[in-house]
Amino acid sequence: MKKLTLLFTLLSIACTTAFAQLTKEQCVADWTRAKAYTKAYLDAMPADAYSFKATPDVRTFAQQMLHTAGGNYMFASAAAGKAAPAEANAEKTVAPTKEAVTKAVMDSYDYAINVAKELPESQLRDEITFFNMKTTKGLALAKAFEHQTHHRGQATMYLRLKGVKPPEEMLF
């Protein structure tokens, strides 16, 4: 079991490092694709199911997606060297309606995409402190991407439990 854990840890580090070495254009393209993919999830869930919880101790679908938005703001603002905007508190401030959640989440992707576009490629390896850890601006964007992918993946179960077929994967 320890060998398997080590293998997955090393694979995760390798994937994160590879992502951090992507060009700026690839980073923007991936974030743009992720935005479209997440929008497909938001569109797929019926409006009356945004308050649905898979189990009592987890977030609702709306909270899950708003948490994703908050992460997009937090990680991207760290990469930009800026304080997180008020919108980073989306999970606590946005009404859990389909329309409000969709707007908040799409706005968070626009924010991350703009950070990726505006951040000079020469600064992607600049060191920053985020969550009391040393990292680079490029890795902060990579971790933001990993975070939103993780939570969108969790949303798959919400859709399935409501009888909705999740959107087809958008790898390219």
Beta strands, then each sheet from edge to edge (+ up, - down):
strand 1: 127-130
strand 2: 133-136
sheet 1: 1+ 2-
end
